[in-house]
Amino acid sequence: MSKLFKWLLPTSIGILSFYFILWYLSSVLGWFNGGIYLDILRWIGEICLVLYAIKRSNLTIWIFTSMFIGAEIGLYLPEIAANGKMLGKLFLRCIKTIIAPLLFGTLVVGIAGHSDLKQVGRMGLKALIYFELVTTIALFIGLAIVNITKPGVGFIKPTVIHEDVIPVSPKTWQDHIIEIFPENFAKSVADGAILQVVIFSILFGIGLAMVKESKRKPMISFCESLSEVMFKFTNIVMLFAPFAVGGAIAYTVSTMGMEMFMPLAKLVGSLYLGLIVFVFGVLLPIALAIKVPIVKFAKAISEPVSIAFATASSESALPRAMEEMERIGVPPKIVGFVLPTGYSFNLDGTTLYLSLASIFVAQVAGIDLTIWEQVGICLTLMLTSKGVAGVARASMVILAATVSQFNMPMWPVYLIMAVDVLMDMGRTAVNVIGNCLATIVVAKWEGEYKPNMDNENILDVNKF
């Protein structure tokens, strides 16, 4: 029986992968009519996955399984699935209550607990250099993919498009700089402005480091206790993750519909192709170059990445990502600084998406951009894509602003909204992967990475 369960996971992944290939050939390319046979194949794969999840009692596996269960509910029980959005919202609200106190506690302890203020500045400079280099590569990968696949060429404008959805509010570089600094810490926490919370915590930590040690210790002890409590809080909230993920997926499938998705499938496929090229062509070589144990690193990030993918929210993965990076040997002061900063300056998946989507708009509109005009768009996106963490649908706002700035029509942007949730899942997952790797890169650069990979990343429900 144990041997049977051992093969359930690879069997289910193989069957479901085969199903998605057949579904694409049938539904998108129209090569044949799969009908009920495709449904049966999908059900077999999902049953194998559920049986494996029951046997393992593993939180990551249950999150992954709940995505498929949620999709089935969305397809066949749309009335029930309509309530699934509430579960996702409840989960995200709980996660957002964790982020600010967790960041505050870890950053203050990391800075004031060591009193090495020069390292803070040095670490910040190194992180920003790495962020800018990697996101620039992501932008140009998106540019290359969209010019090769040409997903917007030959696209016919639908007769009815609602063009009153996206608020376009272009911001100057001065606005971006001003928004980095908090005017009210409580307001920053309430608005989910991660970078503002980071700036406040850094300044608070520097100020605390300047205080006499006898007066500094009580505050440091408080922040250490606060961080530890918030990690335990995270463990409790994560028990609800499979329900939240399943509900969010069910709601998305039941409300999105497939009519608009079919002609846009090439755009979605182009984005995921670009994300795969970026992960295996950029992030993997970086990881190999700095000698990261790939398999165990993948296990460590599996849960945060799966949560980010299913909820399309980087914030939902932040607490667990911080905990996992500390567990595998990255010092808390580096994790507490690099991860949240990367959420504003190292959005690899989002920047790749923006370059691809902006050229897609030009292709749909029949505008033939020269290579230098495309590079100009990418250079603009390099600036406008920074510092937008915590802004609802920030990537759509940036895309709309860029399209407007380069005098391209707005209606293709509204087409993208039909499948934006599917693309948001992939780009958010890559954002989390890139930021987790960035913590190790900076730690290695600082000479403080001490691998602690002995324990497997088994997050059993029973241990809570």
PELIN-V869846 format. One record per backbone hydrogen bond with DSSP energy under -0.5 kcal/mol. CO is the residue of the C=O (numbers start at 1). NH is the residue of the N-H. If there is no record, write none. Layout:
CO|NH + CO|NH
This chain:
1|5 + 2|6 + 3|7 + 4|7 + 5|8 + 5|9 + 7|11 + 8|12 + 9|13 + 10|14 + 11|15 + 12|16 + 13|17 + 14|18 + 15|19 + 16|20 + 17|21 + 18|22 + 19|23 + 20|24 + 21|25 + 22|26 + 23|27 + 23|28 + 24|28 + 24|29 + 25|31 + 32|34 + 34|37 + 35|38 + 35|39 + 36|40 + 37|41 + 38|42 + 39|43 + 40|44 + 41|45 + 42|46 + 43|47 + 44|48 + 45|49 + 46|50 + 47|51 + 48|52 + 49|53 + 50|54 + 51|55 + 52|56 + 53|57 + 57|461 + 58|62 + 59|63 + 60|64 + 61|65 + 62|66 + 63|67 + 64|68 + 65|68 + 65|69 + 66|70 + 67|71 + 68|72 + 69|73 + 70|74 + 71|75 + 72|76 + 73|77 + 77|81 + 78|82 + 80|83 + 81|84 + 83|86 + 83|87 + 84|87 + 84|88 + 85|89 + 86|90 + 87|91 + 88|92 + 89|93 + 90|94 + 91|95 + 92|96 + 93|97 + 94|98 + 95|98 + 95|99 + 96|100 + 98|102 + 99|103 + 100|104 + 101|105 + 102|106 + 103|107 + 104|108 + 105|109 + 106|110 + 107|111 + 108|112 + 108|113 + 109|113 + 111|114 + 111|115 + 115|117 + 116|120 + 117|121 + 118|122 + 119|123 + 120|124 + 121|125 + 122|126 + 123|127 + 124|128 + 125|129 + 126|130 + 127|131 + 128|132 + 129|133 + 130|134 + 131|135 + 132|136 + 133|137 + 134|138 + 135|139 + 136|140 + 137|141 + 138|142 + 139|143 + 140|144 + 141|145 + 142|146 + 143|147 + 144|148 + 145|149 + 146|150 + 150|153 + 152|155 + 161|163 + 165|167 + 166|168 + 167|169 + 172|176 + 173|177 + 174|178 + 175|179 + 176|180 + 177|180 + 177|181 + 178|181 + 184|188 + 185|189 + 186|190 + 187|191 + 188|192 + 188|193 + 189|192 + 192|194 + 193|197 + 194|198 + 195|199 + 196|200 + 197|201 + 198|202 + 199|203 + 200|204 + 201|205 + 202|206 + 203|207 + 204|208 + 205|209 + 206|210 + 207|210 + 208|211 + 212|215 + 212|216 + 213|217 + 216|220 + 217|221 + 218|222 + 219|223 + 220|224 + 221|225 + 222|226 + 223|227 + 224|228 + 225|229 + 226|230 + 227|231 + 228|232 + 229|233 + 230|234 + 231|235 + 232|236 + 233|237 + 234|238 + 235|239 + 236|239 + 237|240 + 238|241 + 240|244 + 241|245 + 242|246 + 243|247 + 244|248 + 245|249 + 246|250 + 247|251 + 248|252 + 249|253 + 250|254 + 251|255 + 252|256 + 253|257 + 258|262 + 259|263 + 260|264 + 261|264 + 261|265 + 262|265 + 264|268 + 265|269 + 266|270 + 267|271 + 268|272 + 269|273 + 270|274 + 271|275 + 272|276 + 273|277 + 274|278 + 275|279 + 276|280 + 277|281 + 278|282 + 278|283 + 279|284 + 282|286 + 283|287 + 284|288 + 285|289 + 286|290 + 287|292 + 288|291 + 292|294 + 293|297 + 294|298 + 295|299 + 296|300 + 297|301 + 298|302 + 299|303 + 301|305 + 302|306 + 303|307 + 304|308 + 305|309 + 306|310 + 307|311 + 308|312 + 308|313 + 313|317 + 314|317 + 314|318 + 315|318 + 315|319 + 317|321 + 318|322 + 319|323 + 320|324 + 321|325 + 322|326 + 323|327 + 324|328 + 325|330 + 326|329 + 328|452 + 329|450 + 331|334 + 331|335 + 332|336 + 333|337 + 334|338 + 335|339 + 335|340 + 337|341 + 338|342 + 339|343 + 341|344 + 341|345 + 342|346 + 344|387 + 344|388 + 346|348 + 347|351 + 348|352 + 349|353 + 350|354 + 351|355 + 352|356 + 353|357 + 354|358 + 355|359 + 356|360 + 357|361 + 358|362 + 359|363 + 360|364 + 361|365 + 362|367 + 363|366 + 366|368 + 367|369 + 370|374 + 371|375 + 372|376 + 373|377 + 374|378 + 375|379 + 376|380 + 377|381 + 378|382 + 379|383 + 380|383 + 380|384 + 381|385 + 383|386 + 388|391 + 390|392 + 391|394 + 393|397 + 394|398 + 395|399 + 396|400 + 397|401 + 398|402 + 399|403 + 400|404 + 401|405 + 402|406 + 403|408 + 404|407 + 410|413 + 410|414 + 411|415 + 412|416 + 413|417 + 415|418 + 416|419 + 416|420 + 419|423 + 420|424 + 421|425 + 422|426 + 423|427 + 424|428 + 425|429 + 426|430 + 427|431 + 428|432 + 429|433 + 430|434 + 431|435 + 432|436 + 433|437 + 434|438 + 435|439 + 436|440 + 437|441 + 438|442 + 439|443 + 440|444 + 441|445 + 442|446 + 443|448 + 443|449 + 444|447 + 448|450 + 449|451 + 456|458 + 457|459 + 458|460 + 459|59 + 460|463 + 461|464
